[in-house]
């Protein structure tokens, strides 16, 4: 059996764990909205057409904030289409995902759904095909109490109190050639700065997110961030990061090490932002909104979507990943990467929430159930509180084709008022690992719970026929003796341990 030794250092904390770290993302894409959260006529539908079974699972997942309505969708979105009487809302083509948008669910409906969830609304603005004036109009409609044309229109539309949206994304992936209105970093940086300045004239306390690169593999990555922030540094609070991972060509070893790439991505963006800070001699510090991240098999997205000129379906199935045990383990490790950078990553959104690259599956007219990625997110959201701790890992490594040598054991930890949560991944495909942790420095000695996601078949998944095939199980080989935690990690596994 392999062994690893971990050390926790409360004297050198990473930073506070923001509750926004456990956000999600809902886009008008595939069956994410229609047939996902909203299905009038379903046996579980409430008076507003929202599925109660899905709502219960979203609450269990522990989502704290939701970015909406996109995503690529937002760059063709006219917010005015999504308000007012439903029967008079325009039907539009969703160019981003080659489908038809009915606008049956819009701003009011989604905000009402989020109130049922108990989560914060985070709005994305269309800076692809629209601009500063339209952003100001939406801000006025959403946040001004009354007394203006747009605020009073909101009231007539049934919402007396403002939505009071605090966090706004200034466009989406504006570096991407797939994006409506793609721009250069110079053009986008100027537009983002102008729009941010204008929005702050209405409300100086808004939290604004500038678009970073849509992925670390983009040819302009790094230079994009530097240029955008050179223009907008004093006007925004966040720069965004987006990252998706998949197992490629059967290379499970590299896939399990995906968090290594996320770590490097975050650290590069932080270094770039801090470089601009130094050059500008600014007292402000820009944080990261990692507002799209997940396992997504992008290689399986149909390449001919845009060529189907006579086929614009409503809510067609798209990217409904089956999600294996390995996928769930990687999602758990990506959450650990976010925790390791909690000093600078203060907002994050797992993309997406229901059906589309999602932890929750909702069958048409049928049940809703948890995919493997549901479990690490729900437990981490529940346990990871207070302050993120640095974790020293002494143990074996292995060589990956994509990232070089990486540790077999990945780890993150938090501490909060006498409670410690420890998150562990065993990346070995064949061997167990016994992990030992001296708990004296953190002052805990009692084991509350230990849960593991694992299976002899790392490619096993929950399905419609067997929705409970994979789940969390107690980590029976976990114990605290003489102030030392010892826990045995199965191959290809994610484990959470709570102590007090």
C-alpha positions in Angstrom: 0.0 0.0 0.0 1.2 3.5 -0.8 1.5 6.0 2.0 1.3 9.8 2.3 1.7 12.2 5.1 -0.1 15.5 5.3 0.5 18.6 7.4 -2.0 21.4 8.2 -0.6 24.8 9.1 -3.2 27.1 10.7 -0.5 29.8 11.2 -0.4 30.3 7.4 -4.0 30.3 6.2 -4.8 30.7 2.5 -7.8 33.0 3.1 -11.5 33.0 3.9 -13.8 30.7 2.0 -16.4 32.8 0.2 -19.8 31.2 0.0 -20.0 32.3 -3.6 -17.3 29.7 -4.3 -20.2 27.2 -4.5 -22.1 28.9 -7.2 -23.6 27.4 -10.4 -24.4 28.5 -13.9 -27.7 28.2 -15.8 -27.7 29.0 -19.5 -30.5 28.9 -22.1 -28.9 25.8 -23.6 -30.3 22.4 -24.4 -32.7 21.2 -21.6 -31.1 23.2 -18.9 -34.1 25.6 -18.4 -36.9 24.1 -20.4 -37.3 20.4 -19.4 -34.8 21.0 -16.6 -35.8 23.4 -13.9 -39.0 24.3 -15.7 -41.6 21.7 -17.0 -45.2 22.8 -16.6 -47.5 19.7 -16.6 -44.9 17.5 -14.9 -46.3 15.7 -11.8 -43.8 17.6 -9.7 -44.4 21.0 -11.2 -45.4 23.8 -8.8 -47.8 26.7 -9.6 -45.1 28.4 -11.6 -44.1 25.4 -13.7 -40.9 24.7 -11.8 -40.1 21.1 -10.8 -40.2 20.6 -7.1 -38.0 17.4 -7.3 -35.3 19.4 -9.2 -35.7 22.3 -6.7 -35.1 19.9 -3.8 -31.9 18.5 -5.4 -30.6 22.0 -6.1 -31.1 22.9 -2.4 -29.3 19.7 -1.4 -26.5 20.5 -3.7 -25.9 23.7 -1.7 -25.7 26.2 -4.5 -25.2 29.7 -3.3 -25.3 31.9 -6.4 -26.2 31.3 -10.0 -24.8 33.1 -13.1 -27.6 33.7 -15.7 -28.6 33.7 -18.7 -25.3 32.7 -20.3 -22.8 31.8 -21.5 -22.6 32.1 -25.2 -26.4 32.6 -25.3 -26.1 36.0 -23.7 -24.2 37.6 -26.7 -27.4 37.4 -28.7 -29.8 38.0 -25.9 -32.2 41.0 -25.7 -33.2 41.3 -22.1 -36.4 43.1 -23.0 -37.6 39.8 -24.6 -37.6 38.1 -21.2 -40.0 40.4 -19.3 -43.6 41.4 -19.6 -46.6 39.1 -20.3 -45.5 35.7 -21.4 -48.0 35.4 -24.3 -46.5 38.6 -25.9 -42.8 37.8 -25.6 -41.0 37.4 -28.9 -39.7 34.0 -30.0 -36.1 34.2 -31.1 -33.4 32.1 -32.7 -30.7 31.0 -30.2 -27.7 31.3 -32.4 -25.3 30.1 -29.8 -26.9 26.7 -29.5 -28.9 26.5 -32.7 -32.3 26.3 -31.2 -35.5 28.3 -30.7 -35.9 30.5 -27.6 -39.5 31.0 -26.5 -38.6 33.4 -23.6 -41.2 31.6 -21.5 -38.7 31.7 -18.6 -37.1 35.1 -18.3 -35.7 37.4 -15.7 -38.7 37.5 -13.4 -39.4 33.8 -13.5 -35.7 32.9 -13.0 -35.3 35.3 -10.1 -38.5 33.8 -8.5 -37.0 30.3 -8.9 -33.8 31.5 -7.2 -35.7 32.8 -4.3 -37.2 29.3 -3.8 -33.6 27.9 -4.0 -32.3 30.5 -1.6 -29.5 31.6 -3.9 -28.1 34.9 -5.2 -28.7 36.0 -8.8 -25.6 36.9 -10.8 -26.5 38.5 -14.2 -24.4 38.5 -17.4 -24.7 41.4 -19.8 -24.7 41.2 -23.6 -21.6 43.2 -24.7 -21.3 41.1 -27.8 -24.1 42.5 -30.0 -25.2 45.3 -27.6 -23.4 47.8 -25.4 -23.3 50.3 -22.6 -26.8 51.8 -23.0 -28.5 48.4 -23.0 -26.5 47.5 -19.9 -27.7 50.6 -18.1 -31.3 49.9 -19.1 -31.2 46.5 -17.6 -29.5 47.8 -14.5 -32.2 50.5 -14.1 -35.0 47.9 -14.7 -33.5 45.4 -12.2 -32.2 47.6 -9.4 -33.9 51.1 -9.3 -36.8 51.0 -6.7 -39.3 53.2 -8.7 -39.9 56.5 -10.3 -38.2 55.9 -13.7 -39.7 54.5 -16.9 -37.9 51.1 -16.6 -38.3 50.7 -12.9 -42.0 51.4 -13.1 -42.2 48.9 -16.0 -40.8 46.3 -13.7 -43.4 47.1 -11.1 -46.2 46.8 -13.7 -44.7 43.4 -14.7 -45.3 42.2 -11.2 -42.1 42.9 -9.3 -42.6 45.7 -6.8 -39.2 45.4 -5.0 -36.0 45.6 -7.1 -34.1 42.5 -7.9 -31.0 44.2 -6.4 -28.5 42.3 -8.4 -25.1 43.0 -7.0 -22.7 41.0 -9.2 -22.7 41.6 -13.0 -20.6 39.9 -15.8 -19.5 42.4 -18.5 -20.1 40.0 -21.4 -19.0 36.4 -22.0 -15.9 34.9 -23.6 -15.4 37.9 -25.8 -12.0 36.4 -27.1 -13.8 33.4 -28.6 -14.3 33.1 -32.4 -17.5 31.3 -31.6 -18.9 34.3 -29.8 -21.3 36.7 -31.4 -19.5 40.0 -31.4 -16.0 38.6 -30.8 -13.5 41.5 -30.1 -9.8 42.1 -29.7 -8.6 42.5 -26.1 -8.0 46.2 -26.8 -11.6 46.8 -28.0 -13.2 44.7 -25.3 -11.1 46.3 -22.5 -12.2 49.8 -23.6 -15.9 48.7 -23.8 -15.8 47.0 -20.4 -14.2 50.0 -18.8 -16.8 52.4 -20.4 -19.6 50.2 -19.3 -18.3 49.7 -15.8 -17.9 53.4 -15.3 -21.4 54.1 -16.6 -22.9 51.4 -14.3 -21.1 52.8 -11.3 -22.6 56.2 -11.9 -25.9 54.5 -11.1 -24.6 52.3 -8.3 -20.9 52.6 -7.1 -21.1 49.5 -5.0 -21.8 47.0 -7.8 -19.4 44.1 -8.2 -18.3 43.8 -11.8 -16.6 40.9 -13.7 -14.4 41.5 -16.7 -14.0 38.7 -19.3 -10.8 36.9 -19.0 -9.7 34.3 -21.6 -12.2 31.7 -22.3 -9.6 29.1 -21.6 -5.9 28.7 -20.8 -5.3 27.2 -24.2 -6.4 30.3 -26.1 -3.6 31.7 -28.2 -4.0 35.1 -26.6 -4.2 33.8 -23.0 -2.2 36.0 -20.6 -1.9 38.9 -23.1 -5.7 39.1 -23.2 -5.9 39.5 -19.4 -3.0 42.1 -19.3 -4.6 44.2 -22.1 -8.1 44.1 -20.7 -7.0 45.0 -17.2 -4.8 47.7 -18.4 -8.0 49.4 -19.6 -10.4 48.3 -16.9 -8.4 47.7 -13.8 -9.7 50.6 -11.8 -13.3 49.9 -12.9 -13.9 46.2 -12.2 -13.6 43.9 -9.2 -13.0 40.5 -10.9 -11.4 38.9 -14.0 -13.1 35.7 -15.1 -11.6 32.2 -15.7 -13.3 29.4 -17.6 -12.0 25.8 -17.8 -13.4 22.5 -18.9 -11.7 19.1 -18.7 -12.3 15.7 -20.2 -10.6 12.3 -20.4 -8.9 12.3 -23.8 -8.0 9.1 -25.7 -8.3 6.9 -22.6 -5.6 8.9 -20.7 -7.2 8.6 -17.3 -3.9 9.4 -15.5 -3.8 12.9 -17.0 -7.5 13.5 -16.6 -7.3 12.7 -12.8 -4.6 15.4 -12.6 -6.8 18.1 -14.1 -6.6 20.2 -11.0 -2.9 20.7 -11.6 -3.9 22.6 -14.7 -6.5 24.6 -12.8 -3.9 25.5 -10.2 -1.5 26.8 -12.9 -4.3 28.7 -14.7 -5.3 30.5 -11.5 -1.8 31.3 -10.5 -1.0 32.7 -14.0 -4.1 35.0 -14.0 -3.3 36.2 -10.5 0.3 37.0 -11.5 -0.9 38.9 -14.6 -3.5 40.9 -12.6 -0.8 41.7 -10.0 1.6 42.8 -12.7 -1.0 45.3 -14.0 -1.6 46.4 -10.4 2.1 47.1 -10.0 2.5 48.9 -13.3 -0.5 51.1 -12.4 0.6 51.5 -8.8 -2.9 50.7 -7.8 -4.0 50.0 -4.2 -6.8 47.7 -5.5 -6.5 44.0 -5.9 -8.5 42.1 -8.6 -10.0 38.8 -7.6 -11.0 35.9 -9.8 -14.5 34.8 -10.7 -14.1 31.3 -11.9 -17.6 31.5 -13.4 -17.4 28.5 -15.7 -15.7 25.2 -14.7 -16.6 21.5 -14.9 -15.9 18.3 -16.7 -17.3 18.7 -20.2 -16.7 16.3 -23.2 -16.5 19.2 -25.7 -15.0 16.8 -28.2 -18.5 15.2 -28.4 -20.5 18.4 -29.1 -21.9 18.1 -32.6 -19.6 20.0 -35.0 -22.4 20.7 -37.5 -24.8 22.5 -35.1 -24.5 25.8 -37.0 -25.0 24.1 -40.4 -28.6 22.8 -39.6 -30.3 25.8 -41.2 -33.7 24.3 -41.3 -33.7 22.8 -37.8 -34.2 25.1 -34.9 -35.8 22.9 -32.1 -36.9 24.1 -28.7 -34.7 22.8 -25.9 -33.0 19.9 -27.8 -30.9 17.5 -25.6 -27.3 18.7 -25.7 -24.2 17.7 -23.7 -26.1 15.6 -21.2 -23.0 13.9 -19.9 -23.4 10.5 -18.2 -20.6 11.4 -15.7 -18.6 8.5 -14.4 -16.9 8.0 -11.0 -13.7 9.4 -12.5 -15.6 12.5 -13.6 -16.9 12.9 -10.1 -13.4 12.5 -8.6 -12.1 15.2 -10.9 -14.9 17.6 -10.0 -14.0 17.0 -6.4 -10.4 17.8 -7.1 -11.3 21.0 -9.1 -13.3 22.2 -6.0 -10.1 21.5 -4.0 -8.1 23.7 -6.4 -10.6 26.5 -5.8 -10.3 26.1 -2.1 -6.5 26.2 -2.4 -6.8 29.6 -4.0 -9.6 31.0 -1.8 -7.6 34.2 -1.2 -8.1 35.2 -4.8 -10.9 33.0 -6.2 -13.8 34.5 -4.3 -16.6 33.5 -6.7 -17.1 30.4 -8.9 -19.8 28.9 -10.9 -20.0 25.2 -11.8 -21.4 25.0 -15.3 -24.1 24.0 -15.5 -26.9 22.9 -13.1 -29.6 20.6 -14.6 -29.3 18.2 -17.6 -26.6 20.2 -19.5 -23.1 19.2 -18.3 -24.9 19.0 -14.9 -24.8 17.2 -11.6 -28.6 16.8 -11.8 -30.6 14.8 -14.4 -34.3 15.6 -15.0 -36.1 13.1 -17.1 -39.0 14.4 -19.2 -42.2 13.6 -17.3 -40.0 11.4 -15.2 -37.8 11.5 -12.1 -34.8 13.7 -11.2 -31.6 12.1 -9.9 -28.0 12.8 -8.9 -25.1 12.2 -11.2 -21.7 11.3 -9.8 -20.5 15.0 -9.9 -23.4 15.9 -7.5 -21.8 14.2 -4.5 -18.4 16.0 -4.1 -20.0 19.4 -4.8 -22.8 18.9 -2.2 -20.5 17.7 0.5 -17.8 20.3 -0.1 -20.4 23.1 -0.1 -21.7 21.8 3.2 -18.3 21.2 5.0 -15.9 23.8 3.5 -16.4 26.8 5.7 -14.3 29.4 7.5 -10.7 29.6 6.3 -8.8 27.6 3.7 -5.6 26.0 5.1 -2.4 25.2 3.3 -1.8 21.5 3.2 1.6 20.0 2.9 1.7 16.6 1.1 4.6 14.2 1.4 4.0 11.1 -0.7 4.5 9.4 -4.1 4.1 11.0 -7.5 3.4 9.7 -11.0 4.1 10.9 -14.5 1.3 12.1 -16.7 1.5 12.6 -20.5 -0.2 16.0 -20.2 1.1 17.6 -16.9 4.4 15.9 -16.2 4.9 14.5 -12.7 2.1 15.1 -10.2 1.3 13.9 -6.6 -0.7 10.8 -6.2 -2.6 12.4 -3.4 -4.3 15.7 -3.9 -5.6 17.6 -0.8 -7.3 20.7 0.6 -8.6 21.7 4.0 -10.7 24.3 5.8 -11.0 25.3 9.5 -14.0 27.0 11.1 -14.6 27.5 14.8 -13.2 24.3 16.0 -14.2 22.2 13.0 -11.8 21.0 10.3 -12.8 19.6 6.9 -10.3 17.7 4.9 -10.7 16.8 1.2 -8.6 14.1 -0.4 -8.2 12.5 -3.8 -6.3 9.3 -4.7 -5.2 9.5 -8.3 -3.7 6.1 -8.4 -5.6 3.7 -10.7 -4.5 0.6 -9.0 -3.3 1.2 -5.4 -4.8 2.3 -2.2 -3.1 5.0 -0.2 -3.0 5.3 3.5 -2.9 9.0 4.5 -1.8 10.1 8.0 -2.4 13.6 9.3 -1.1 15.0 12.6 -4.0 17.0 14.0 -2.2 18.6 17.0 -1.7 22.0 15.2 -5.4 22.4 14.3 -6.7 21.3 17.7 -9.2 18.7 16.6 -9.3 15.1 17.8 -12.8 13.7 17.1 -14.0 12.2 13.8 -17.5 13.4 12.8 -17.9 11.7 9.4 -15.8 10.4 6.5 -17.4 9.8 3.1 -15.9 8.4 -0.1 -16.8 8.4 -3.8 -15.3 5.4 -5.4 -16.1 2.2 -7.4 -14.0 -0.8 -8.7 -15.0 0.5 -12.1 -13.9 4.2 -12.4 -16.1 4.5 -15.5 -19.3 3.4 -13.8 -22.1 5.9 -13.9 -25.6 6.5 -12.7 -28.2 6.0 -15.4 -32.0 6.3 -15.9 -32.4 2.6 -15.2 -30.0 2.7 -12.2 -30.0 6.2 -10.8 -28.5 5.0 -7.5 -25.7 2.8 -9.0 -23.0 5.2 -7.6 -23.2 7.2 -4.4 -21.2 8.2 -1.3 -20.4 5.6 1.2 -18.8 5.8 4.7 -15.0 5.6 4.7 -14.8 2.7 7.1 -11.0 2.8 7.3 -10.8 6.3 8.8 -10.0 6.8 12.5 -8.2 9.2 14.8 -5.8 7.7 17.3 -3.5 9.6 19.6 -4.2 12.9 17.7 -3.4 11.4 14.3 -6.0 10.8 11.5 -5.4 7.8 9.4 -7.6 7.2 6.4 -7.2 4.7 3.5 -8.1 6.0 0.1 -9.3 3.6 -2.6 -7.9 3.9 -6.1 -9.5 6.7 -8.2 -11.4 8.2 -5.3 -12.5 11.4 -3.6 -12.9 11.5 0.2 -14.2 14.1 2.6 -13.4 14.0 6.4 -15.0 16.2 9.0 -13.4 16.6 12.5 -13.9 18.6 15.6 
